Amino acid sequence: MKHKMIPIQHTLDTAYMVGPVHCYSTEIAGELVLFDTGPPTEEAKQYLQKNLDLERLKHVIITHCHIDHYGLANWLEQATEATIYLPFRDHLKIVRHTERLERMYGLLVQIGFESAFLERLRVNMEDGTVFPPLPENFQIIEEGLPEQLGLTALPCPGHSQSDLVLIGEDWAVTGDVMLRGIFQTPLLDIDLLTEQRFRNYDAYCESLAKLATLRDKQILPGHRESIGSIDSCLLFYVDKLLERAARISKLPMNMNAVEIVTKLFKDDFKYPFVSYLKASEIIFIRDFLAEPERLQNVLTNIGLFPQVAENFERAVA
């Protein structure tokens, strides 16, 4: 039986563009569970020490390995007796870290980035600001969470390859699957299962259909106080995609992603990781423009296409 008690929301400040992050705690079958950890800051550590009984912490379950959601996993592994659970695709990134980054840099060359930019990004990716230390010992969520927790892990990639929604009987912890006020930038990345570019657009369409199945759940998001309506949240993201696609569709097809980032955002590439995010979004949108019917079919199936039909036609005209 899935757990009925709604988890407690804990809000931790971050220095990132998404703002404060929420993690959640609850007791299930007498065992203390923490969903996500917050960022790797001294303030976040002090908060968890003050507001959780770390001596009783039994399970730490991570929705996805972005710094503000798993940043204290390594510390919790050392400071508590809790078992750490990570998504399968994040496990792949850990064991094949160097290979993944080298292949990703190859993708960035293909879309127009120069070697000097890649060297600065390489430093950014290896200095601990993007990837803090991971726990040395962990369990893989998709291989099975403890049965007594009664939790279901629903893969909803798009924002990242590894995004999981963790579902109780009448609630769902969604991590970054439902961000507020910004378009979910899907990162350009290597799919280590296929050794090809990860198809964020395909995954995003599949995830929309899965998220629509959560309409009867209380959503516990990572970066907003609450979500009153799944549909309004999904429509916000789709409208943002269509709005930006309408701009991109008017640009010459021979412009590469870097040229588009320069033209649309006046980017001087001072912050390499931010430029990488922007270029990732361009690739995602161009994938949509190459196959808009995939998104249209999903939206039709979940009953949301009429609300975006006009913007959809404008984007693909």
Summary of the structure (lengths in Angstrom):
residues: 317
radius of gyration: 19.6
end to end distance: 49.2
largest distance: 59.7
contacts: 1012
relative contact order: 0.12
helix: 45%
strand: 16%
